[in-house]
Amino acid sequence: GEGGRTGPSAAMTDAEVQPDIFAGGFFDQERVVNQAEGLQDFRRRQEGHLIIADDRPLLVMSFGTKYQGANASKYKIEGKYDIPVGYKVIIKWDEDEIVFMTRQGSRGFGPEFQIVYLPKSPVPEDFTMFEWNQNIAEIWDQFLKVVEGHEDRDLRLFNQGPWRTFGVTRDEVQVALKQGTDNKTIIDGIMYCSDGQAPNYHEHMRYLGFDPSLDEDFRWVCKFFMEEPLPPNYFQYVNDNGMVYWVDANTGEPTWKHPHYEKYRQMLLSARAQKPLPHWKAIMAFRIEYLLSGIFTWEVEEAVQNGGEYPLVETVENVLEMERIFGIDIKNEPYLVHVLKRALRHYANAVKEKRKVKDVEDFLNLRQRYRDIVGQFEQMREEESKRVQKMKVCVQCDENHAVLFCDQCKDFFCQGCFDALHSKGRRQNHRRTWVEMGMCSECQESIALFHCVQCADLYCRDCYSSWHARGGRRNHVPIILRCFNSQLHILPEAKPALGTGSAKVLAQARSPWFAFRDENGINLYYNIHTNESRRDAPLAVINEPIEENKGGGIAAGWSGTYGANMFSDPLDPTNSKVASKALETAM
């Protein structure tokens, strides 16, 4: 419609004077407000769903259900709108009320329709009821003949036909039919967005059915509902009416139901029943129990008693859910997936045995312990890098690459500096060793120890073993490069520069690829960065738990108890004896 306009033009007569306000399709605001107030009074007496349409209010008493009788596909409005069965709506026409109802047809043949006209009258019997009829056009014509007798009334309301007059084609009604809302509040079926961009926290609360009088301690359910990302194949949109819908990119199917609605709606209902304390430990324990209780249902228990097996717990979906519960970002800390798997195993046993979920803080400590272990290897790797850089450059000129090692001076020199310093005196008798200071072609961090004849590349110890572990490369012939003899302990602090194995451990701990098992016991490989899953093993390193004998591992599983303090930190400067031997004996 056109925009607002106030005041008639001078050329217009009194009979031509238009309303002061235009909005949409002749939206007389004062009239609609009065009509809405009248229907609102009726709504207080009986449960209903008040909808403000473009030009008038509608009170839907029952949405009904989608027609499912014979030739259901034939009974469509304009070929796309569903016809409801059990639908009942009341609309206002000035002071009069009009009731429209539908039902399943007799003997199952198509839906039937009825209209009841209730004019405002002091006489209770003053109404017109049109009998049930399968022909909507026929009953609509009968109705129009009655209302057209009121020549002094505005009949434009009925120009749009019965379906739009009675709101059958409105989005609210069609969505309610698809979701089986019926007599439930329409807010349960549709999420609204006031700014047209993304629904806010309060709109998520309203959509989820949050009741402040009952759910004040459960606001966290709505918070997690809002924060959980959509599945990768779902996209969110907002239509012109501020209604939010989602589209599955895989199938192209739109839906008015949020992909996570059922999950968090049931979580809210469970929280009302169990009443967990509003404390982070209690909330985490509740969410873990809610997750696993949905897996170990009574149907599963009955199947196990009859010889079946328990469903898998350490699945990709459950690990991702535990990631959200524990507040971990496995894309940045992929090694913590093993902590989540261990937690799933532990809590699954507790739920199966009907024990209370607890010890949440222990797994948080285990998470920190694993971080500390990986941090130790990272520090060791940094130390290796520093020593490599120190060994590569001549200690005298700090410019040229070192090619000679003096056994007595215990330093690296370029050819020119070595000759200048060892040209006379007792230094002429110093023992020298020619060294190869090339860098590994793969990691570009460690000094190369091997030259592969077939690959024609230099490798450090770790990279050579990892790249020649399988396939035809196992038959490649390596040449050991010339280097100083660290086995004679001439320069023990130089051994880490040749590779301690920390790079291999870190590469494994940082790898995004994990192995899972499916219901048939077959490996399924999953990439937590790209969400790619595959049956065949990828060429990249598979992320495995750090072994027990490396940096303390995660021995026995409980940080803070057994195994937590059994291994000293090799890089702790307060532990001088361990620090002096750590890099020498690492790996």
Beta strands, then each sheet from edge to edge (+ up, - down):
strand 1: 49-52
strand 2: 57-62
strand 3: 65-66
strand 4: 76-77
strand 5: 81-82
strand 6: 84-85
strand 7: 88-93
strand 8: 96-104
strand 9: 111-118
strand 10: 128-133
strand 11: 191-192
strand 12: 234-238
strand 13: 243-248
strand 14: 254-255
strand 15: 404-406
strand 16: 411-413
strand 17: 432-434
strand 18: 450-452
strand 19: 457-459
strand 20: 478-480
strand 21: 513-517
strand 22: 523-527
strand 23: 533-534
sheet 1: 1+ 2- 7+ 8- 9+ 10-
sheet 2: 3+ 6-
sheet 3: 4+ 5-
sheet 4: 11+ 13- 12+
sheet 5: 11+ 13- 14+
sheet 6: 16+ 15- 17+
sheet 7: 19+ 18- 20+
sheet 8: 21+ 22- 23+
end
